Amino acid sequence: MLDYFEDIQFAEKHWFWLMLVLPVMIGWYIWRVKKLEGEVNFSSFTLFKGIKTSMRAKFRHSLFVLRILAFAFMIAALARPQSRSSWKDSKTEGIDIVVSLDLSLSMLAKDFKPNRMEVAKKVVQDFIDARPNDRIGLVTFGGVAFTQCPLTSDHKVLKNMFPQIKAGSLDQGTAIGLGLATAVARIKESKAKSKVVILISDGVNNAGEIAPMTAGELAKTFDVRVYCIGTGSRGKALQPVAIYAQGEYEYDYVDVEIDEKVMTDIADMTGGKYFRATNTESLKNICKEIDKLEKTIISEKSFTNKAEHFLPLAITAAILLLLEFVLRFTVFRAVP
């Protein structure tokens, strides 16, 4: 019965005020039973030893219980329980965004705690949470580029991919151009008025067959704004310089080299902006910039279908009343 009411709404809840009559009925019944009880005096109870209480006497109050239950079910039926399949016309503002994330080994540098990779993943996930109406996709790149998730509004599916994203999982190198070009390829067919790529990298392009500026020109051709984030502190940072057979890394202090000029040029030519992420605030700044963009209006059509569920309650009430009537004139029939 609890499962039955789990998705139920009552159209006329005011009928439930009649439930206040139930305590009155119970009180009246108790008062009436006590008033009708007779009193007989006996000198000893020995005459009653061995006499068992009959089933009829034990269940003498069951008729009243059936009547109370029937009354409660009748009230619930009058309140018109309904289940609803809700579809409606709605408009949601959003934009299409593809995040292109660098997975080169240098993203394990410890100038961010615990490292650049984990901080970038956490900030990107927070960014996704802050954009509930946007379609968002994810591209990762190292020496090659890979589409982790195409554009989707199912952000739960997208975020479930982040635990499996590891620095160094793709070929060695930093193919910034290829990472950007792949992201543009995923968003170029979008009908959204605002199309955005967020490129996160901590190095200089040294792999891939597409130059970063060529990928930038491609983004400009398809009206894709590119926001670039150079991730890394200034000066030297403790980062992997060698990998052992067991998958462990040897760390050393290495100069942080980020091709800020190229990333700035790409951002400028596409109408985006370049940020240097020396802390986790940079991506929050990008979020503020994206909020200023013109948003696409996404229309959704729906309908509302209501189903009445009073009949099972009414039938239950009728069965209880019928059962009370039958028992009253059979098992519990009073003899004159």
N, C-alpha and C positions, 0 to 999 in steps of 0.2 A: 504493500500500500504506500510506503514511503517513496519507492521508486516511481509510483504512479504520479505523485505530486511534485516530483523533482523539477520538471519543466512546465508546471502548470501556473497560470495566472487566473485570477478571479475577476470577472467583468463587473459584478455587482456585490462588492464586499460588504455593503451595508447590511445585508441579510445576516451576517455573522453576529450582529447585535442580539439576535434571537437566542444565541448560545447562553445569554445571561438568564434565560428562563430555566435552563437545566438545573442549576443549583437550587432554584426555588422548588422545582418538581421533586428533587431528591429530598429536600428538607420536609416538604409536605408529606411525602411517602413515609419517611421515618416517623414523623409525628402521628400519622394515621395508624401505622402498624402498632405503635406503642399504646395508642388509645383503644384499639380493638383487642388488645391482649387481656385475657381474663385472669382471675386469681382464684385458686382453690387451695384450701388449707388441709394439710395432712400431718398426722402425728409422727410419721416416720417415712423415710425414703426407701425403706427395704422393699416395699411393694414394686418399686420401679427397677430393681436390679435385674439385669439380663435383658431388658427391653432396649432394642436398638432403634436409633432414629431412622425413619424411612427415607428413601431417596426423594420422595415427594416433599417431605419436610425440609430436607437439606437444600433443595433447589426451588423453594417456594418464592424466592425473590427474583428468579430468573425472568419471569414475565415482565417485571418492571424494568429490568436491565435491557431486555429486547426492545421495549418501548422507547427508552432513553436513546439507545443506539439508533433506532429508526428515525427518531426526531433529529438527531445530529446529522445523519446522512441526508435527510430532507433539506435541512438548512444549507448544507454544503452544495447540494444540487441547485437550490434556488440562487446561490451566489454565482452560478454559471462558470464553472472551471473551463478554461480554454488553453490550448497549446497553440503556439504561434510560430510560423515560418516567416521570418521577417526579411523581406526584400524591399528596397526603396530606392528612389532616385536621389543620388547624392553627388556632390562634386568635391573633389579633394585636390588641393594644390600640392605639387611636388615637382622634383626635377630628377633627371637621370644622372647617376654618378658611378664612375668606375675608379676604384682605388688600385693603383699599381705599386706594389710593395717590393722593395729590394730584399732578396734573400741571400746576398753574398755573405761570405764568412766574416767580413768586417763588421757586419751587423751584430756580432757577438761581443763587440768592444764594450768594455766595462766603464766607460765614462758616464753611462746611464745605469741606474741600478734597477734590476740586476744586470741588464745589458740593453743595448739599443733595440734589439729585436723584440724583447718582451714589452718594453715601454711602448714601442710603435704599435704592437698588436693590441695592447690595452687601450691606447688612445683611439685607435681606429674603431674598436668595438664600442667605446663610449660615443664616438661620433655617429656610428650607426644607430645607436639607441636614441640619439637626439634628433634623428631624421626619420620618424615613423612613416611619413607619407611619401618618401622617395623610393624609387627603384635603385638598388645599389648592386654593383658587381665587383669582383675581385680578380686581379691579375697579379701573379708573382713572377719575378725574374731574377736570374743570376747570370750565368753565361748564356742561358736560353730563357724564353718567356713561356708561361703556362697560364691558361685561364682556369682559375680555381672555381669560379662561380660566375655565370652570366648574369645580366641584369635581372633582379628579382625583388619583389616586394615582401617575400618571405624572409625576414631578417633572422629568424631563428635558425633556418637552414644555413644561411650565410655564416652566422656566428659559430655554428657547430663545427665549421671547418678550421677555425683558428687554432685549436689545440694541436692539429696535425701539421701546422705550418712551422717549419724549422729552417733556421739559417744554414746554408750549405747543402740543402737538399737537392738543389738544381746544379747544373754544371758550373764549375768555377768561373769567376769573372763577374763583370758588372755591365750588362747590356742595357744601358738606359734607353737607347734608341729603340731597341726591340721591345722593351717593356712598355714604352709609350705607344708605339705603333700597334701593339696587340690590344692595348686598352682602347685606342681609337677605333680599331676594327670592331670591337664589341659594342661600341656606342654609336657608330656613324649612322646606322639605319634607324635610330630612335626618332620618334615623332615629337619628342619633347622640345619645347622652345629653348630650354636651357640644358645643355649637355656639358658635363664637367668630368675631367680626369684629375685625380689627386695622385701625383707622383712622389713617392717617398724613397730617397736613396741617400747613401752616405759616402759615395765614391765618385770616381771618374769613369766615363764610358771606356771600356777596354775590351769589349767582346760584342758579338752580334754583327749581322750584315747590314743593319740599318743605322745610319748616323743619327744622333739625337736631333740635330737641326732639321734633318729630312723628316723625322717623325713629327717634329713641331710644325713643319709646313703642311703635313698631312692633317694634323689636328685643326689647323687654321682653315684648310679647305672645307672641312666638314663642320665648321662653326663649333668646335669643341674648345671650351676654356680649359686651360691646364694650370693647376696650382701645384707648384713644385716645393718640396720640403727637403732641404739639405740637413740630414740628421747627423749630429756629431759636435762635440765640444771643439774649442779652438786650441791649437798647439798639438800636444802629443796625447795619445790615448792607449790604454792597455788593450791590445786586441790579438787575435790568433795569428801566429806566424808560421805554424807547422801543425800537422795533424798526425797522430799516432795510429797504429793499426787498430787499437782498441776503441777508436773514436774519440779519444781525448785530445785536447789541444795544448800546444805550447804558446804561452802569451809573452808579449814583449811590448814595450812602449814604442809606438809608431806615429809618425806625423799624420795628422788628420788631413786628408786631401779630398775636397769636394769641389767639383767643377761648377762653382756658383755662377760664373759668367754664362755658361751654356744654359743652365737651368733658368737663370734670370731672363735670358733672351727668349727662351721657349715660352715662358710665362707672359712676357711682354707682347710677343707677336700674336698670342692667342687671346689676349684680353684677361689673362689671369694674374697671378702674383707669386713671387718667390718669397719663401720664409726660410730662415736659418733656425733649425730646431736645436737649440742648446739645452732645452728643457721641454717638458710636456705641454707647455702653454701654446706652442706653435700651431698645433692642429686645432685647438680651440679658436684661435684667431681665424683660421681658414673657415671654420664653421660660421663665424660671424660674417665673413665675406660672402659665403654662399647664400646666406639668408637674404642678402641684398639683391640677389639675382632675380630676374623675372621668373615666376614659377608657372609651370604648366598646369592647366586645369584638367583633371582626370575625371570623366563622367562615368558613373556607375548606375545602371538601371536595375531596379529590384521590384518585388511585389510582396504583399503581405497576405498570407493565407492563414485564416483562423479555423481551428477545429474545436467544436463543442464536445465537452466530456462530462456533461451532467447526467447522461443516461445511465452509466454504470452505478452512479450514486443513487439515482432514483430507483433503479431496479433493486439495489441492495436494501434500501429503506422499505420497499414493498415486500420483499422476501421476509424481512424481520417482522413486519406487521402481520403478515400472513402466518408466520410461525407462531407468533404470540397468540393469535386468534385460535389456531388449531390446538395448541397446548392448553389454552384456557378452557376449551370445551371438551378436552379428552383427558389428558393426564392430570391436569390441575382443576378439573371440573368440581365445583362445589356441590355437595349433596344437601338438599333442603332438609 
